[in-house]
Amino acid sequence: MKHFAFLPQRLFVLLIGVAVTEFGSQLYVALDVGADPFMILVQGVSRQTGLSYGQASTTLMLLCLIGIFLFDRRQIHPGTIFCIFCLGPLVDFYAFLFGRVLPQERPLFLTILLIILGCVIVSIGIGISVRSEAGACANYLIPVIAHERLPFLALRWTRMIWDFGCILFGFLLGGKLGISTIIALTLYGPGLQFFLPVANHLAHAVGLPQSNTK
């Protein structure tokens, strides 16, 4: 029942987490030097179908949700549904914003700095989302379910297989693979651990009880 206790506060914290995460993610997408694995798939679907990034993201999340419902519906929580409806508009808004404020011509050092900044922001956002304990986004749950169904594969391997699949199919569909993909995969984990106290402070500020999340 913990997913339903303090539900408004949890969804509010989750919304902040998703908003922060997508800000960082769309920042380095706008830099046109690659994207994280799921966004590469989103880009590919967008380019093949003519859907906006936000619409393609929502479509893929719905497909993930259908798969989760068929294979392990216990993993679906309020935040899982919530993410589907707030993610797409946020992606489109940030794509619109960065498309107008980022200079097309910029020095290399500034591009690298912005990529690192984007990864840091994503790490903060993921930490906030996790701390909400409202439920994970549907695309994050796929490797978790695969690990539970195939226990001989460690979670890190099912996550790597999922990420590789997103990169492969996204690239084949026209998604952008670049240096920010490598930087993102390198910095996400350490960044999440380092910035998790930020998420704990935010959760405490809105009245959520203490979590066992480290």
N, C-alpha and C positions, 0 to 999 in steps of 0.2 A: 504493500500500500504506500510505500515511500514516494512512488511516482505521482501520487494524487494528493499527498500532504503538501501544503503550501504551494498548490499548483499555480495560482496567479503569479506569485513571486518567481517560481521556477521558470515559467514561460517567459517572464520579463527578462530574467537573466539570460535565458537561452536566446531570446531575440537580440540582446546586446552582443552576445557571443557570435551569433551568425552574422550580424551586421559588421562587427569588427573583422571577422574572418574574411568575409567577402570583400571588404575594403582592401585588405592586404592582397588577396588573391587577384582581384581585378586590377590592382595597381600594376603588378608585373605582367599581367596579360596585356594591358595597354602599352607596356614598354615594347611589345612585339619581339620578345627574346625567349619565348617559351611559356609554359604554364605548368601547373601541378597536374598529376596524372588524370584526375577526373575532369578537369577543365580542358585538357587536350581532347578527351572524348566529347565533351560538350561542344568544343569548337568544330570538331569533325562533323558531328550531327548537324550543327547549325549550318555549316557550309554545304552540306549535301541536301538539306531540306528547305533552306531559306528561312528557317525559324531564327528568332533572335537568340542570343546566348541565354537569356533568362527563360525563354520558352523551351529551348532545347534542354536546359537544366531541369526544369519542372517535369518535362516529358520523361527524361531518364530516371528522375527520382520516383515518379509514379510507376515506371517499369520495375525498379528495384523494390518498391513497396509491394507490388503484386507478387514478385518472387518471394519476398519475405513472408507474405500472407500464406502462400502455398506451402512453404517449407518449414517455417517456424514463426507462427503468428504471435507467440509469447514475447518476441523481441519488439513488438510494436507498442509504443507508449505515446502519450499525448504529444510529446515533443517531436516524435517522428512524423506525425501528421502535420503539426504546426510548421515544421521546417519546409515541407513541400510548398506550402502556400506563401511563405515569406521569402524563400530563397530566390525564386525567379525574378520578382520585381526588384529586389536588391541588386542582383547581377546586372539587370538592364540599366538601373539607375547609375551604378558605378561605371558601367561601360560608357554611358552617355557623358557622365561627369569627366572622367579621365580623358575621353576623346576630345574634350574641349580645353582642358587646363594644362595637359602635358605638352611641352614643346616638341615638335617633330624633330628638330635638330638640337642635340645636346651632347656634351662631352661624354666620353666613355666612363670616366670616373663617376659622373653623376648617375648614369644608368646603373652601374654596379651598386652604388650606394642606395638607389631606390629599390633595386631587387632585394638587397639585404633588409632594408626597412620593411618591404612588403612581407618578407618571411617572418620577421619579428612580430609584425602586426598580426599575421595569421596565427602564430604560436600563441599570442595573447588571446585571440578570439577563440581558438580551439580550447584553451584552458578554461575560459569562461563558460563555453558551451558544455564541457564535461562537468564543471562544477555545478551547473544548474540541476543535474540529475533528473532532467525532465524527459530524457530519451534521446538517442542519437539520431542523426540524419540517416535516411534509408541507405545511402551509398556507403556509410561507415559500417553498417551492420552486416553487409554481405561477407566480408572476410571472417567476422565473428561467427556467423552461422556455419560457414565452410569449415572453420576450425572445430566446431562442436560436432559436425557431421563426419569429419575426417580427423579424429583425434591424434592420428599418427603424424599429422602436420602441425607444427607449432604455429601459434597465431602470427608470429612475425613472417612465417613463410606464406600463409594464406593471404596476409596483407600485401606481401611483395608480389604474389601471383596476381592478385586483384589489380594492383597498381600497374603491373606490367601489361595486363590485358587492356586496361584503360588506355595506356600509352600506345600499345600496338594498334588497336582498332581505331583509336582517335587519330593517330598518325596516318593510317591507311585511308581514313575518310577526309584527311586534309587538315588535321589539327597541327598546331605549331609546337614542335619539339626544339628546345634550346637550352642555353646555359642556366636559365632560371629553374628549369626542371631539376637539374642536378643540385643546384644550391638549395632548392626547397626541400628535396629529399634528405639533404645533409643537415639542415638547420631545424627542421620541424620538431624532431624529437627532443634535442637539447633545449630548444626554445620553449617548448611546452613545459618541461620540468622547471626551467628557470623562472618562468613568469606565472606559474600556478598560484603563488601567493597573491598576485594581483586579483585573480579570480576569487580567491577566498575572502579578500577584503570587500570586494563588491557584493558577494553573496551575504556576508555579515551585515553590510549596510542596508540591504533590503529585507533583512529579518529571517534569512534561511538558517536552519540549525547547522551546527558544526558537522563537517563531513569527514569521512575516513580517507578521502582522496588525498594522495601525497603528491 
